[in-house]
Amino acid sequence: MKAYYIFDSYCGWCYGFETILKPFIEAHPELEVTVLSGGLFMDGHSLSAFPYMSDTNKRIADMFGVEFGKPYLNLLETGSMVPDSNDAAIGFGVLRSFLPKGEHVNLASKMHEAFYLDGKSLSDVETIESIAKSYDLPADNAHVR
């Protein structure tokens, strides 16, 4: 059997859903999981264009028990950051190519944590390099652009 997890690094619901997905995958090691990164934010709008995100994040936190870090909440409050799912998908794809398939869900989690806990842009090469280093990958292989 095969399952596809199509996520976006800037999707709060995906961030929360991993609390269900990870235990499910651990309980079913026979399941082949393919992780693909989607394109939720590709319109060039800043976070201020999404005023509902604060309320949505509260629902996500209540439903899934995840936390949103202060750096992310500050980003949301200032609203000037422009999330670009294409950059995040490229970064994910590059890192994924260096990792065994069994690590791809964890990689998606690290992408979410970089944004939702640490408030880092997934368009910044430094963010992708930091995630690469967490896997002991050479950072110079992790360039987004």
RODO-2510 file (C-alpha; in nm, 4 decimals, decimal comma):
residues 145
     n   res          X          Y          Z
     1     m     0,0000     0,0000     0,0000
     2     k     0,1076     0,3540    -0,0716
     3     a     0,0009     0,6866     0,0767
     4     y     0,0651     1,0386    -0,0430
     5     y     0,1055     1,3248     0,2021
     6     i     0,0635     1,6484     0,0104
     7     f     0,1421     1,9384     0,2389
     8     d     0,2508     2,2978     0,2316
     9     s     0,5205     2,4296     0,4610
    10     y     0,3083     2,7399     0,5207
    11     c    -0,0129     2,5476     0,5969
    12     g    -0,1089     2,5597     0,9637
    13     w    -0,3536     2,2736     0,9234
    14     c    -0,0737     2,0562     0,7822
    15     y     0,1442     2,1573     1,0778
    16     g    -0,1260     2,0423     1,3188
    17     f    -0,2136     1,7287     1,1215
    18     e     0,1378     1,5925     1,1673
    19     t     0,0431     1,5096     1,5282
    20     i    -0,1900     1,2492     1,3773
    21     l     0,0124     1,1560     1,0702
    22     k     0,3418     1,0749     1,2440
    23     p     0,1977     0,8210     1,4934
    24     f    -0,0074     0,6654     1,2130
    25     i     0,3010     0,6176     0,9963
    26     e     0,4996     0,4794     1,2912
    27     a     0,2189     0,2281     1,3555
    28     h     0,2229     0,1227     0,9879
    29     p     0,5849     0,0724     0,8791
    30     e     0,4622    -0,1384     0,5869
    31     l     0,3034     0,1715     0,4334
    32     e     0,5099     0,3451     0,1679
    33     v     0,4631     0,7202     0,2097
    34     t     0,5435     0,9740    -0,0592
    35     v     0,5619     1,3347     0,0597
    36     l     0,4945     1,6157    -0,1875
    37     s     0,5033     1,9881    -0,1238
    38     g     0,2130     2,1935    -0,2570
    39     g     0,1633     2,5592    -0,3394
    40     l    -0,0720     2,7350    -0,0978
    41     f     0,0855     3,0823    -0,1037
    42     m     0,2025     3,1877    -0,4466
    43     d     0,0233     3,5165    -0,4956
    44     g     0,2804     3,7542    -0,3448
    45     h     0,0521     3,8743    -0,0639
    46     s     0,1981     3,9494     0,2764
    47     l     0,0663     3,7850     0,5924
    48     s    -0,1396     4,0975     0,6620
    49     a    -0,3683     3,9893     0,3741
    50     f    -0,4822     3,6949     0,5878
    51     p    -0,6324     3,8476     0,9043
    52     y    -0,8153     3,5233     0,9875
    53     m    -0,4873     3,3376     1,0558
    54     s    -0,4773     3,4227     1,4278
    55     d    -0,8214     3,2717     1,4874
    56     t    -0,7410     2,9752     1,2658
    57     n    -0,4173     2,9122     1,4549
    58     k    -0,6110     2,9050     1,7826
    59     r    -0,8411     2,6407     1,6357
    60     i    -0,5424     2,4406     1,5119
    61     a    -0,3723     2,4626     1,8522
    62     d    -0,6909     2,3515     2,0298
    63     m    -0,7618     2,0710     1,7862
    64     f    -0,4105     1,9268     1,7518
    65     g    -0,2256     2,0505     2,0615
    66     v     0,0494     2,2243     1,8644
    67     e     0,2178     2,5450     1,9689
    68     f     0,2930     2,8531     1,7661
    69     g     0,6198     3,0162     1,8668
    70     k     0,6578     3,3784     1,9665
    71     p     0,8797     3,4592     1,6626
    72     y     0,6028     3,3316     1,4320
    73     l     0,3346     3,5213     1,6255
    74     n     0,5467     3,8358     1,5907
    75     l     0,5654     3,7765     1,2144
    76     l     0,1912     3,7414     1,2025
    77     e     0,1423     4,0572     1,4068
    78     t     0,3680     4,2718     1,1889
    79     g     0,2200     4,1102     0,8780
    80     s     0,4937     4,2177     0,6374
    81     m     0,6400     3,8763     0,5537
    82     v     0,5420     3,7351     0,2136
    83     p     0,5178     3,3547     0,2283
    84     d     0,6180     3,1859    -0,0969
    85     s     0,5214     2,8207    -0,1169
    86     n     0,7229     2,7758    -0,4346
    87     d     1,0475     2,8609    -0,2545
    88     a     0,9511     2,6305     0,0331
    89     a     0,8704     2,3481    -0,2113
    90     i     1,2056     2,3903    -0,3852
    91     g     1,3886     2,3836    -0,0516
    92     f     1,1937     2,0748     0,0537
    93     g     1,2623     1,9034    -0,2781
    94     v     1,6346     1,9675    -0,2613
    95     l     1,6639     1,8443     0,0973
    96     r     1,4374     1,5464     0,0291
    97     s     1,6684     1,4331    -0,2500
    98     f     1,9476     1,3789     0,0047
    99     l     1,7386     1,1897     0,2603
   100     p     1,5959     0,8401     0,2781
   101     k     1,2226     0,8231     0,2075
   102     g     1,1511     0,7385     0,5720
   103     e     1,2733     1,0850     0,6738
   104     h     1,0510     1,2862     0,4406
   105     v     0,7645     1,3344     0,6890
   106     n     1,0157     1,4459     0,9522
   107     l     1,1639     1,6873     0,7000
   108     a     0,8169     1,8345     0,6420
   109     s     0,7930     1,8766     1,0203
   110     k     1,1247     2,0586     1,0320
   111     m     1,0032     2,2940     0,7615
   112     h     0,6868     2,3625     0,9639
   113     e     0,8844     2,4138     1,2841
   114     a     1,1194     2,6601     1,1167
   115     f     0,8180     2,8740     1,0257
   116     y     0,5594     2,8108     1,2988
   117     l     0,7967     2,7913     1,5946
   118     d     1,0996     2,9952     1,4883
   119     g     0,9280     3,2450     1,2578
   120     k     1,1794     3,1895     0,9780
   121     s     1,1068     3,2464     0,6131
   122     l     1,1371     2,9329     0,4034
   123     s     1,2524     3,1534     0,1170
   124     d     1,5715     3,2359     0,3067
   125     v     1,8635     3,0185     0,2069
   126     e     1,9883     3,0346     0,5668
   127     t     1,6711     2,8610     0,6877
   128     i     1,7119     2,5752     0,4397
   129     e     2,0832     2,5515     0,5226
   130     s     1,9986     2,5262     0,8917
   131     i     1,7598     2,2388     0,8247
   132     a     2,0266     2,0720     0,6065
   133     k     2,2767     2,0995     0,8920
   134     s     2,0292     1,9329     1,1291
   135     y     2,0615     1,6267     0,9036
   136     d     2,4396     1,6633     0,8799
   137     l     2,4053     1,7530     0,5126
   138     p     2,6515     1,9994     0,3656
   139     a     2,4744     2,3375     0,3694
   140     d     2,6100     2,4304     0,0258
   141     n     2,3865     2,1583    -0,1238
   142     a     2,0730     2,3182     0,0201
   143     h     2,0471     2,6365    -0,1834
   144     v     1,6924     2,7336    -0,2712
   145     r     1,7914     2,9614    -0,5573
***
